[in-house]
Amino acid sequence: MNKSDLVRAIAADADVTNKAGEEMLKAFANNVMKAVAKGEKVSLVGFGSFATITRKARPGRNPATGAKIRIPAKKVPKFVPGKEFRDMLS
């Protein structure tokens, strides 16, 4: 399923136009990204949780030269599926 398929599915389920469905999807994604960027956790019971985690700095190697490098710590988004979502896959 790609974005346009998802927009059509949302529009059909909500009984709105495809344009309104696209706006709903954009609003959802933008609000989740803003919250996670601020360090907040977004929990949707049954679906899952979006959060920010910090990866520790670690040693690494430059694949081209083989030289040792230091990979800096950084923050990355993380999604953990909820029980209902996990159970759907079983």
N, C-alpha and C positions, 0 to 999 in steps of 0.2 A: 504494500500500500504506500503510495506516495502522497505528497501534500494535497494535490487536487482531489485524489480519492478520499482522503480524510475530510476535506472540506465538504465534499458532496455527502458523505455519510453523516457528518454533524448537521448539515442543513436538513437532510431528510429526517433525522431523529428529532430535531428541534422544530420541524415544520416551518422553516424559514427559507429565504432565498440563498443561493450559493454565495452571493456577496456578503450577506449577513453571517453565514457560516464561516466565511474566511475572516471576517472581522472578529468573530468570537474566538477563533483559533489564535489569531494574532494577539488579541487581548490576553488570553490565557498564557501564551508563551512569553510575552513581554513582562507580565506581572511575575511569573515564576523566575525569569532571568534576573529581574531587578531585585527580588527578595534574596535570591541565592547570592548575587553579587554583593549584597549588603551583609552577608554572613548569616542570614536567617534560614531556618529550615522550613520547607513547605511540605506539609503532610496531608495526603489525600487518603483517607481511610479506605482500605481495600485495594486502592490503586498503587500507592507507593509514596516514597519521600524523596524530595530533592534537597541536597545540602551541599555545602562547600567543605572540602577536606584539604589539608595541607600535606603535600608530599615532602618528606625530609630531603635535605641535601644529601647527595651520595656520590661516590666515585664512579667514573665511567671511562670509556676509551673512545678516541676519535677513530671511527672505522676506516678512514682513508689513510691515516698515518700510524695508527696504533698507539699514539701518545696518550698518556693518562690525562684526564680532565676532571674537573669538579662540576657536577651537575647541581645547580642551585635549587634551593627549596622553592616550591611554588604552590599556589592554590588552584585547585581544579574542581569542577562540579561533579557530583556523584548522584546516581539514582539507585534507590533500593526498592525493588518491587514489593508490594504488600502481599499479604497472605492470599487474598482473593485472586490477585493477578497470578501468583505462583501456582495456585491450585488449578487455574484455568489451563495451564500448560501441561499438567499431569494427565 
